[in-house]
Amino acid sequence: MNSATFCSKSIQTAISKGKNGRLIFFIFVETLLGSLLRLIVRIISAIIYFSASVTGHHSVLAYVTIYNVSYMVPSFIPATLIIMAMFSTFKRLLVTN
């Protein structure tokens, strides 16, 4: 069982039992997980791309991490709020029969 299946079943259970707090928690966890995985992949790809052109003792890891975190974290906050508002309002989008 992967994490998407676990959270999907947990979200389905939270909706059927009317637990909005749990629904919001699982939506937050899934959005955080997706953003972290996106950040990791972007950092790895940037290290591979930029390490070929770096000369001297500049730290590619520090540069790409600071650059990616500087826009990924601020984009995570509104994305999470929008997703929470959308799925809290339109719960039927999450229900499968």
N, CA, C and O atoms as a GROMACS GRO file, in nm:
protein
  388
    1MET      N    1   0.086  -0.118   0.000
    1MET     CA    2   0.000   0.000   0.000
    1MET      C    3   0.090   0.123   0.000
    1MET      O    4   0.176   0.138   0.087
    2ASN      N    5   0.069   0.210  -0.097
    2ASN     CA    6   0.150   0.332  -0.102
    2ASN      C    7   0.082   0.445  -0.026
    2ASN      O    8  -0.030   0.430   0.022
    3SER      N    9   0.151   0.559  -0.016
    3SER     CA   10   0.098   0.670   0.064
    3SER      C   11  -0.027   0.731   0.003
    3SER      O   12  -0.115   0.777   0.076
    4ALA      N   13  -0.037   0.731  -0.130
    4ALA     CA   14  -0.157   0.788  -0.194
    4ALA      C   15  -0.280   0.706  -0.161
    4ALA      O   16  -0.387   0.761  -0.136
    5THR      N   17  -0.266   0.573  -0.160
    5THR     CA   18  -0.379   0.486  -0.127
    5THR      C   19  -0.418   0.505   0.019
    5THR      O   20  -0.537   0.510   0.051
    6PHE      N   21  -0.319   0.515   0.106
    6PHE     CA   22  -0.348   0.533   0.249
    6PHE      C   23  -0.421   0.664   0.273
    6PHE      O   24  -0.524   0.667   0.341
    7CYS      N   25  -0.370   0.772   0.219
    7CYS     CA   26  -0.433   0.902   0.241
    7CYS      C   27  -0.568   0.911   0.171
    7CYS      O   28  -0.659   0.977   0.221
    8SER      N   29  -0.581   0.846   0.056
    8SER     CA   30  -0.709   0.848  -0.014
    8SER      C   31  -0.816   0.781   0.071
    8SER      O   32  -0.928   0.833   0.084
    9LYS      N   33  -0.784   0.667   0.129
    9LYS     CA   34  -0.880   0.597   0.214
    9LYS      C   35  -0.907   0.678   0.341
    9LYS      O   36  -1.020   0.680   0.390
   10SER      N   37  -0.806   0.742   0.394
   10SER     CA   38  -0.824   0.825   0.513
   10SER      C   39  -0.912   0.946   0.483
   10SER      O   40  -0.993   0.985   0.566
   11ILE      N   41  -0.895   1.004   0.366
   11ILE     CA   42  -0.979   1.118   0.326
   11ILE      C   43  -1.122   1.072   0.306
   11ILE      O   44  -1.215   1.140   0.348
   12GLN      N   45  -1.140   0.958   0.241
   12GLN     CA   46  -1.274   0.904   0.220
   12GLN      C   47  -1.344   0.879   0.354
   12GLN      O   48  -1.462   0.910   0.369
   13THR      N   49  -1.270   0.823   0.451
   13THR     CA   50  -1.327   0.797   0.584
   13THR      C   51  -1.361   0.927   0.654
   13THR      O   52  -1.466   0.937   0.717
   14ALA      N   53  -1.275   1.026   0.645
   14ALA     CA   54  -1.300   1.156   0.710
   14ALA      C   55  -1.424   1.223   0.651
   14ALA      O   56  -1.501   1.285   0.724
   15ILE      N   57  -1.443   1.211   0.520
   15ILE     CA   58  -1.560   1.271   0.457
   15ILE      C   59  -1.687   1.198   0.501
   15ILE      O   60  -1.787   1.261   0.534
   16SER      N   61  -1.682   1.065   0.500
   16SER     CA   62  -1.802   0.990   0.533
   16SER      C   63  -1.844   1.008   0.680
   16SER      O   64  -1.962   1.001   0.712
   17LYS      N   65  -1.746   1.031   0.766
   17LYS     CA   66  -1.778   1.051   0.908
   17LYS      C   67  -1.798   1.198   0.943
   17LYS      O   68  -1.832   1.231   1.057
   18GLY      N   69  -1.777   1.287   0.846
   18GLY     CA   70  -1.799   1.430   0.868
   18GLY      C   71  -1.693   1.497   0.954
   18GLY      O   72  -1.721   1.595   1.022
   19LYS      N   73  -1.571   1.445   0.949
   19LYS     CA   74  -1.461   1.501   1.028
   19LYS      C   75  -1.381   1.598   0.941
   19LYS      O   76  -1.287   1.559   0.871
   20ASN      N   77  -1.419   1.724   0.948
   20ASN     CA   78  -1.352   1.826   0.865
   20ASN      C   79  -1.208   1.850   0.907
   20ASN      O   80  -1.124   1.880   0.823
   21GLY      N   81  -1.179   1.839   1.037
   21GLY     CA   82  -1.042   1.859   1.084
   21GLY      C   83  -0.946   1.757   1.027
   21GLY      O   84  -0.836   1.791   0.986
   22ARG      N   85  -0.989   1.632   1.024
   22ARG     CA   86  -0.905   1.526   0.967
   22ARG      C   87  -0.890   1.544   0.816
   22ARG      O   88  -0.783   1.520   0.760
   23LEU      N   89  -0.997   1.587   0.750
   23LEU     CA   90  -0.991   1.611   0.607
   23LEU      C   91  -0.887   1.718   0.575
   23LEU      O   92  -0.804   1.700   0.486
   24ILE      N   93  -0.891   1.827   0.647
   24ILE     CA   94  -0.795   1.935   0.625
   24ILE      C   95  -0.653   1.889   0.657
   24ILE      O   96  -0.559   1.926   0.587
   25PHE      N   97  -0.637   1.809   0.763
   25PHE     CA   98  -0.505   1.757   0.799
   25PHE      C   99  -0.447   1.671   0.686
   25PHE      O  100  -0.331   1.688   0.649
   26PHE      N  101  -0.527   1.579   0.633
   26PHE     CA  102  -0.476   1.492   0.528
   26PHE      C  103  -0.450   1.569   0.398
   26PHE      O  104  -0.357   1.536   0.325
   27ILE      N  105  -0.530   1.669   0.369
   27ILE     CA  106  -0.503   1.752   0.252
   27ILE      C  107  -0.372   1.828   0.271
   27ILE      O  108  -0.293   1.840   0.177
   28PHE      N  109  -0.348   1.879   0.392
   28PHE     CA  110  -0.222   1.947   0.422
   28PHE      C  111  -0.103   1.852   0.406
   28PHE      O  112  -0.002   1.889   0.346
   29VAL      N  113  -0.115   1.731   0.459
   29VAL     CA  114  -0.005   1.634   0.452
   29VAL      C  115   0.026   1.598   0.307
   29VAL      O  116   0.142   1.592   0.268
   30GLU      N  117  -0.078   1.574   0.227
   30GLU     CA  118  -0.056   1.540   0.086
   30GLU      C  119   0.005   1.656   0.008
   30GLU      O  120   0.091   1.634  -0.077
   31THR      N  121  -0.039   1.777   0.035
   31THR     CA  122   0.018   1.893  -0.034
   31THR      C  123   0.163   1.914   0.007
   31THR      O  124   0.248   1.946  -0.076
   32LEU      N  125   0.192   1.895   0.135
   32LEU     CA  126   0.330   1.906   0.184
   32LEU      C  127   0.418   1.799   0.121
   32LEU      O  128   0.530   1.828   0.079
   33LEU      N  129   0.370   1.677   0.115
   33LEU     CA  130   0.447   1.568   0.056
   33LEU      C  131   0.475   1.595  -0.092
   33LEU      O  132   0.587   1.576  -0.138
   34GLY      N  133   0.373   1.639  -0.164
   34GLY     CA  134   0.393   1.671  -0.306
   34GLY      C  135   0.492   1.785  -0.326
   34GLY      O  136   0.574   1.780  -0.418
   35SER      N  137   0.483   1.887  -0.242
   35SER     CA  138   0.576   2.001  -0.254
   35SER      C  139   0.719   1.961  -0.219
   35SER      O  140   0.814   2.005  -0.284
   36LEU      N  141   0.735   1.878  -0.117
   36LEU     CA  142   0.870   1.832  -0.080
   36LEU      C  143   0.931   1.746  -0.190
   36LEU      O  144   1.049   1.761  -0.221
   37LEU      N  145   0.853   1.657  -0.247
   37LEU     CA  146   0.906   1.574  -0.356
   37LEU      C  147   0.942   1.660  -0.477
   37LEU      O  148   1.043   1.636  -0.543
   38ARG      N  149   0.858   1.759  -0.506
   38ARG     CA  150   0.887   1.850  -0.616
   38ARG      C  151   1.016   1.928  -0.589
   38ARG      O  152   1.098   1.946  -0.680
   39LEU      N  153   1.035   1.973  -0.466
   39LEU     CA  154   1.156   2.046  -0.429
   39LEU      C  155   1.280   1.958  -0.442
   39LEU      O  156   1.382   2.002  -0.495
   40ILE      N  157   1.272   1.835  -0.396
   40ILE     CA  158   1.387   1.743  -0.404
   40ILE      C  159   1.426   1.716  -0.549
   40ILE      O  160   1.544   1.719  -0.583
   41VAL      N  161   1.327   1.691  -0.634
   41VAL     CA  162   1.356   1.665  -0.775
   41VAL      C  163   1.416   1.788  -0.842
   41VAL      O  164   1.509   1.775  -0.923
   42ARG      N  165   1.365   1.905  -0.810
   42ARG     CA  166   1.420   2.028  -0.870
   42ARG      C  167   1.564   2.052  -0.824
   42ARG      O  168   1.647   2.095  -0.904
   43ILE      N  169   1.593   2.024  -0.698
   43ILE     CA  170   1.730   2.042  -0.648
   43ILE      C  171   1.825   1.944  -0.715
   43ILE      O  172   1.934   1.982  -0.758
   44ILE      N  173   1.784   1.818  -0.725
   44ILE     CA  174   1.870   1.717  -0.789
   44ILE      C  175   1.895   1.752  -0.935
   44ILE      O  176   2.009   1.744  -0.982
   45SER      N  177   1.791   1.790  -1.007
   45SER     CA  178   1.810   1.822  -1.149
   45SER      C  179   1.897   1.947  -1.166
   45SER      O  180   1.977   1.954  -1.260
   46ALA      N  181   1.882   2.045  -1.079
   46ALA     CA  182   1.964   2.166  -1.088
   46ALA      C  183   2.110   2.136  -1.056
   46ALA      O  184   2.200   2.192  -1.118
   47ILE      N  185   2.134   2.049  -0.960
   47ILE     CA  186   2.272   2.011  -0.928
   47ILE      C  187   2.336   1.943  -1.048
   47ILE      O  188   2.450   1.973  -1.082
   48ILE      N  189   2.263   1.853  -1.112
   48ILE     CA  190   2.317   1.784  -1.229
   48ILE      C  191   2.345   1.884  -1.342
   48ILE      O  192   2.449   1.877  -1.407
   49TYR      N  193   2.253   1.975  -1.364
   49TYR     CA  194   2.267   2.071  -1.474
   49TYR      C  195   2.378   2.172  -1.449
   49TYR      O  196   2.461   2.196  -1.538
   50PHE      N  197   2.382   2.232  -1.330
   50PHE     CA  198   2.477   2.340  -1.304
   50PHE      C  199   2.615   2.291  -1.261
   50PHE      O  200   2.711   2.368  -1.270
   51SER      N  201   2.629   2.168  -1.214
   51SER     CA  202   2.760   2.123  -1.168
   51SER      C  203   2.860   2.110  -1.283
   51SER      O  204   2.981   2.114  -1.261
   52ALA      N  205   2.811   2.096  -1.404
   52ALA     CA  206   2.901   2.086  -1.519
   52ALA      C  207   2.968   2.220  -1.551
   52ALA      O  208   3.077   2.222  -1.608
   53SER      N  209   2.905   2.331  -1.515
   53SER     CA  210   2.959   2.460  -1.554
   53SER      C  211   3.023   2.539  -1.439
   53SER      O  212   3.068   2.652  -1.459
   54VAL      N  213   3.028   2.480  -1.320
   54VAL     CA  214   3.084   2.552  -1.205
   54VAL      C  215   3.234   2.532  -1.200
   54VAL      O  216   3.284   2.420  -1.209
   55THR      N  217   3.305   2.643  -1.186
   55THR     CA  218   3.450   2.637  -1.167
   55THR      C  219   3.483   2.700  -1.034
   55THR      O  220   3.408   2.785  -0.984
   56GLY      N  221   3.591   2.660  -0.977
   56GLY     CA  222   3.630   2.715  -0.847
   56GLY      C  223   3.563   2.640  -0.734
   56GLY      O  224   3.531   2.522  -0.746
   57HIS      N  225   3.544   2.710  -0.624
   57HIS     CA  226   3.489   2.644  -0.505
   57HIS      C  227   3.351   2.699  -0.469
   57HIS      O  228   3.320   2.715  -0.351
   58HIS      N  229   3.269   2.727  -0.568
   58HIS     CA  230   3.132   2.769  -0.542
   58HIS      C  231   3.048   2.646  -0.510
   58HIS      O  232   3.064   2.540  -0.571
   59SER      N  233   2.959   2.661  -0.415
   59SER     CA  234   2.875   2.549  -0.374
   59SER      C  235   2.747   2.547  -0.456
   59SER      O  236   2.659   2.631  -0.439
   60VAL      N  237   2.737   2.450  -0.544
   60VAL     CA  238   2.618   2.436  -0.626
   60VAL      C  239   2.499   2.397  -0.539
   60VAL      O  240   2.389   2.448  -0.559
   61LEU      N  241   2.519   2.308  -0.445
   61LEU     CA  242   2.410   2.261  -0.358
   61LEU      C  243   2.349   2.377  -0.280
   61LEU      O  244   2.227   2.389  -0.272
   62ALA      N  245   2.432   2.462  -0.223
   62ALA     CA  246   2.381   2.576  -0.147
   62ALA      C  247   2.303   2.672  -0.236
   62ALA      O  248   2.196   2.719  -0.199
   63TYR      N  249   2.356   2.700  -0.353
   63TYR     CA  250   2.291   2.794  -0.444
   63TYR      C  251   2.155   2.743  -0.490
   63TYR      O  252   2.055   2.815  -0.480
   64VAL      N  253   2.150   2.619  -0.539
   64VAL     CA  254   2.023   2.568  -0.592
   64VAL      C  255   1.921   2.545  -0.481
   64VAL      O  256   1.801   2.558  -0.505
   65THR      N  257   1.966   2.510  -0.362
   65THR     CA  258   1.874   2.491  -0.250
   65THR      C  259   1.811   2.623  -0.209
   65THR      O  260   1.690   2.632  -0.192
   66ILE      N  261   1.894   2.726  -0.194
   66ILE     CA  262   1.841   2.858  -0.157
   66ILE      C  263   1.748   2.911  -0.265
   66ILE      O  264   1.642   2.965  -0.235
   67TYR      N  265   1.788   2.895  -0.390
   67TYR     CA  266   1.706   2.944  -0.500
   67TYR      C  267   1.570   2.874  -0.504
   67TYR      O  268   1.466   2.940  -0.513
   68ASN      N  269   1.569   2.742  -0.496
   68ASN     CA  270   1.444   2.667  -0.505
   68ASN      C  271   1.355   2.684  -0.383
   68ASN      O  272   1.233   2.694  -0.397
   69VAL      N  273   1.413   2.688  -0.265
   69VAL     CA  274   1.334   2.707  -0.143
   69VAL      C  275   1.272   2.847  -0.141
   69VAL      O  276   1.162   2.866  -0.089
   70SER      N  277   1.343   2.944  -0.198
   70SER     CA  278   1.293   3.082  -0.193
   70SER      C  279   1.163   3.102  -0.269
   70SER      O  280   1.088   3.195  -0.239
   71TYR      N  281   1.133   3.017  -0.366
   71TYR     CA  282   1.003   3.030  -0.432
   71TYR      C  283   0.911   2.911  -0.409
   71TYR      O  284   0.790   2.923  -0.430
   72MET      N  285   0.964   2.796  -0.367
   72MET     CA  286   0.878   2.680  -0.343
   72MET      C  287   0.799   2.694  -0.213
   72MET      O  288   0.682   2.659  -0.209
   73VAL      N  289   0.861   2.744  -0.109
   73VAL     CA  290   0.791   2.760   0.019
   73VAL      C  291   0.680   2.865   0.008
   73VAL      O  292   0.568   2.839   0.052
   74PRO      N  293   0.706   2.984  -0.049
   74PRO     CA  294   0.596   3.079  -0.064
   74PRO      C  295   0.484   3.029  -0.157
   74PRO      O  296   0.369   3.069  -0.139
   75SER      N  297   0.514   2.946  -0.253
   75SER     CA  298   0.408   2.893  -0.340
   75SER      C  299   0.331   2.781  -0.272
   75SER      O  300   0.216   2.756  -0.307
   76PHE      N  301   0.393   2.713  -0.175
   76PHE     CA  302   0.325   2.606  -0.101
   76PHE      C  303   0.210   2.661  -0.017
   76PHE      O  304   0.104   2.598  -0.008
   77ILE      N  305   0.229   2.777   0.042
   77ILE     CA  306   0.128   2.832   0.134
   77ILE      C  307  -0.004   2.864   0.063
   77ILE      O  308  -0.108   2.815   0.106
   78PRO      N  309  -0.004   2.944  -0.044
   78PRO     CA  310  -0.134   2.968  -0.110
   78PRO      C  311  -0.192   2.844  -0.176
   78PRO      O  312  -0.313   2.827  -0.181
   79ALA      N  313  -0.105   2.756  -0.228
   79ALA     CA  314  -0.156   2.634  -0.290
   79ALA      C  315  -0.230   2.549  -0.188
   79ALA      O  316  -0.336   2.495  -0.217
   80THR      N  317  -0.174   2.538  -0.068
   80THR     CA  318  -0.239   2.460   0.038
   80THR      C  319  -0.371   2.523   0.078
   80THR      O  320  -0.471   2.452   0.095
   81LEU      N  321  -0.373   2.654   0.094
   81LEU     CA  322  -0.497   2.721   0.134
   81LEU      C  323  -0.606   2.707   0.027
   81LEU      O  324  -0.723   2.686   0.060
   82ILE      N  325  -0.568   2.718  -0.099
   82ILE     CA  326  -0.666   2.706  -0.207
   82ILE      C  327  -0.720   2.563  -0.215
   82ILE      O  328  -0.840   2.543  -0.230
   83ILE      N  329  -0.631   2.465  -0.204
   83ILE     CA  330  -0.674   2.325  -0.210
   83ILE      C  331  -0.764   2.292  -0.091
   83ILE      O  332  -0.865   2.224  -0.108
   84MET      N  333  -0.728   2.339   0.029
   84MET     CA  334  -0.812   2.314   0.146
   84MET      C  335  -0.950   2.376   0.129
   84MET      O  336  -1.051   2.313   0.159
   85ALA      N  337  -0.955   2.500   0.081
   85ALA     CA  338  -1.084   2.567   0.062
   85ALA      C  339  -1.167   2.497  -0.044
   85ALA      O  340  -1.288   2.480  -0.028
   86MET      N  341  -1.102   2.456  -0.151
   86MET     CA  342  -1.174   2.392  -0.260
   86MET      C  343  -1.233   2.258  -0.217
   86MET      O  344  -1.350   2.230  -0.242
   87PHE      N  345  -1.152   2.174  -0.154
   87PHE     CA  346  -1.200   2.042  -0.116
   87PHE      C  347  -1.289   2.043   0.007
   87PHE      O  348  -1.370   1.952   0.026
   88SER      N  349  -1.277   2.144   0.092
   88SER     CA  350  -1.369   2.156   0.204
   88SER      C  351  -1.507   2.198   0.156
   88SER      O  352  -1.609   2.158   0.212
   89THR      N  353  -1.510   2.280   0.052
   89THR     CA  354  -1.637   2.326  -0.003
   89THR      C  355  -1.701   2.223  -0.095
   89THR      O  356  -1.822   2.200  -0.089
   90PHE      N  357  -1.622   2.161  -0.180
   90PHE     CA  358  -1.673   2.066  -0.278
   90PHE      C  359  -1.626   1.924  -0.244
   90PHE      O  360  -1.544   1.866  -0.316
   91LYS      N  361  -1.677   1.869  -0.137
   91LYS     CA  362  -1.634   1.736  -0.091
   91LYS      C  363  -1.671   1.627  -0.189
   91LYS      O  364  -1.609   1.520  -0.190
   92ARG      N  365  -1.772   1.651  -0.271
   92ARG     CA  366  -1.813   1.548  -0.367
   92ARG      C  367  -1.704   1.520  -0.470
   92ARG      O  368  -1.707   1.416  -0.535
   93LEU      N  369  -1.606   1.611  -0.486
   93LEU     CA  370  -1.495   1.587  -0.576
   93LEU      C  371  -1.403   1.477  -0.524
   93LEU      O  372  -1.332   1.414  -0.602
   94LEU      N  373  -1.405   1.453  -0.395
   94LEU     CA  374  -1.319   1.354  -0.334
   94LEU      C  375  -1.385   1.219  -0.313
   94LEU      O  376  -1.318   1.119  -0.287
   95VAL      N  377  -1.516   1.214  -0.325
   95VAL     CA  378  -1.590   1.090  -0.297
   95VAL      C  379  -1.596   1.004  -0.423
   95VAL      O  380  -1.636   1.049  -0.530
   96THR      N  381  -1.554   0.878  -0.406
   96THR     CA  382  -1.566   0.782  -0.514
   96THR      C  383  -1.666   0.676  -0.474
   96THR      O  384  -1.673   0.637  -0.358
   97ASN      N  385  -1.741   0.629  -0.569
   97ASN     CA  386  -1.842   0.527  -0.540
   97ASN      C  387  -1.796   0.392  -0.584
   97ASN      O  388  -1.869   0.294  -0.568
   0.00000   0.00000   0.00000
